[in-house]
Amino acid sequence: MDEVIVEYIRRTVLKIPRDEIMAVLQKWGFLSEAQLQTINFRQTKESISHSVAQLCEESSANIKQAALLDIIYNHIYPNKRAWSVYRMNKTGEETDFFDFRDFKKKFRRQIQSALINVTINFREYEDNAIWIRIAWGTPYTKPNQYKTSYVVYHSQTPYVFISASTLRSNLPLLCQAMVVASNYHDIREMELRSHCLNSLKDIVFKRYSQNFQTNYPLQERNVLTENVDLRINDENSSEKERIHRLNQECFGDGPQPKLDFAQYKLETMFKSDPKWDVLEKKEPFRCLVKFSSPHLLESLKSLAPAGLADAPLSPLLTCIPQKARNYFKIREKKSLHPGNFVSP
Amino acid sequence: MAVLRPFDKLPELNCATILLVGAEGGPQQQLAEAMLREKKDFNINIHLASSLPLPPERDHLRPRIDLIAFVIDIKSKYSLKNVQASLAYVDVRFFLGKVCFLVTGVGRVNNCSVEMNAIWKLGEDYCSPVIFCELELEGIRVATAQRLLRMLQICAGRVPGVSALYFSLLMRNSAGD
């Protein structure tokens, strides 16, 4: 058991960039300052990880310590995992006082009643975020520390951020445990996924700068007309200002939350020239459109100023932060007027 | 009127005007600044536009345009389409040496979205020289600015004995047909 834990710690240390290893180990707090001083941080990462593993073996690290290191690593680098957002609902009265110990007990009990071979660890952070790490096993094997799911829960909100990694079959059990432990009635997956956890939080808690409709024109015209040299005339300056203004209205001023992609599933009828006679079967044309980008919303924001798209952009693209979703299903509108509508 | 005509207005004293049409944003602006930094003995005006036709409301303020340089960004098919659409708004007399095509982005061959054949054909159809450059590199930008400045000088008639019609020499293919 010990070698497995030590190897796990070593592999976790290997994931950390070399310059940050010292800081992370100090945050972990398992190894004393004296022990940390004996590690030479100028060697290769491989050697550093071996030194750390050696020290942990001497200090008899147990599974709880190893799990804590993993939580700390994922807290500092949450963008390595893919996160989905879930929303819990409850009917009835307001939330009563949140008891962390009670929550932990109920959560553990709920999961272990279905599957005994799990490792569950909790850690509470200052911003009321509770990080839960679960390493899954099967009814017949011990928990595999490399197959972990993470849950981030802000106790004052109904939102849960889950990074399930490989074992999605345990997801229903996880959701059930969350609902029971936090005294809610049910849980629903929102169609919102990304690698950047902080941006997901920004979108869901409405922390990004939103545009507010104002009746007064904004005062920062001088940003565009800063052309120092009068010998350079921009013929399209009024058009550029219009695009800039529309962009401001759509996206607001501040930095956008970071999303990786937006996916649109189309189930609409193919509208073509009747004489082409394509697809007479009159079935919906199934099509999936996916926009991916390192920073989707910023790139959408810069499409119109770069001249690559007309302003204003389609509301299907600009509604992403407001509707808090990046998976859409577009179906035919079944009414007198043909058109498209976005399903809730 | 929507079509740009070369000799509709009177020239200004000691002045030449170049119109850069095409890819928006940074490259155009930087090229304009590079041109302004060059040493020259006449005044120049640089007009930047993303496409033609030019907005009619500023027509009376605009000086006579001596040289039009269409900027095509090889990384964007959209810029080629834009330039092709804008060419319809240029009077045919401009194409006697007062138009040139500036193709930028050739430093990044793997990001190429525009066919070379399309560009050569464009140059041949409109009897105008095609200049390849990479406006993101400082040195090439300065060199391109110097070339454009020299062409502008000739198009504005400031070099005695040389007229814009001589630019057809720039188009002669070395394969010789």
Interface residues (C-beta under 8 A of the other chain):
Chain A: D229 R231 I232 N233 D234 E235 N236 S238 E239 P305 A306 G307 L308
Chain B: A23 E24 G25 Q29 A32 E33 L36 N43 I44 N45 I46 H47 L48 A49 S50 L54 P55 R58 S76 Y78 N82
